[in-house]
Amino acid sequence: MHSDGHVEDSSLPPTDPVRSAFITGVQLLRAGRASLLLRDQNEPVLVVYHSVGLDPAVVPSVRIPLGQGIDGVVGERGLTLYGFSGDTAFLCLPIVTDRGVEGVLNLTDRAGDAPYGPEHIAAATSVAQHIARLLEYGRDAARDPVSGLLNRRTFEDMLERELARSKRTGNPFAVVFIDLDNLKEVNDRFGHAKGDEVIRSVGDALGRVLRPYDFAGRYGGDEFALLLGAPSEGDSGIAWRIADAVGQIGAQMQVGISISIGVAHCPTDGTHAQELLAKADARMYENKRAKRLQAH
């Protein structure tokens, strides 16, 4: 889902399983209009992920605050609601995943004589539960199996979304590259199983250190990448916390591990993904070279 809250159905691959489940549910429940809304990653609002029967020109601007309106109440409280909004019968269900209420399925304008009522809840609930499972599966499939963090492709998708959000809101953010300086030595001395254990521990540590609105991914063999949403404590604070966490891992596992860090800021250092990634990567290697010079 893009940070502006909308993905056009026509731009999605035909094999997108969430879209397919949504369309199947719409057909099963004979909805003339329907929407699948998901919670925004960074704000307490619902945005349209897929829709049928809605004006494409209006859909990208739809942002429903949690707790407001029918969709907002369902999204906040996890209730199933049905009834009439004006002359239109509706059926509105929460999408509940392992993260809680993650979205809302809204169905209106049922074809045929009978409007939506309690007899339709069971079928609609099955559709909502199936969509929830697909969201969970997609999230798991998008993670690096060793570190448990986002994989490279998903991280780059997240960066594009954050760029779109920053362009819309004007909020700055930072891209951080982290390199485990000594991972090759750990692999050579202790074996790759030990190296994987280090990577898992670093992934766990990043999950503890970062804030709820930050994102971490494994970018390569010994490289990690972060998205920091408008860091309030500054780069030095984040870097110190990460370096301290990695140092503790090295001490606990009795291996020599250190990190090199490079940071790029949007919009100061660029407003395109490749600009920011290249700048953060270059600064990370500058940090690595500087440490080598100091060691000699």
Buried (B, 14 or more C-beta within 10 A) or exposed (E): BBBBBBBEBEEBEEEBBBBBBBBEBBEEBBBEBBBBBBBBBBBEBBBBBBBBEBEEEEBBEBBBBBEEBBBBBBBBEBEBBBEEEEEBBBBBBBBBBEEEBBBBBBBBBBEEEEBBEEEBBEEBBEBBBBBBEBBBEEBEEBBBEBBBBBBBEBBBBBBEBBBBBBBEEEBBBBBBBBBBBBBEEBBEEBEEEBBBBBBBBBBBBBEEBBEEEBBBBBBEEBBBBBBBBEBEEEBEEBBEBBBEBBEEBBEEBEBEBBBBBBBBBBBEBBEEBEBBBBBBBEBBEEBBEEEEEEEE
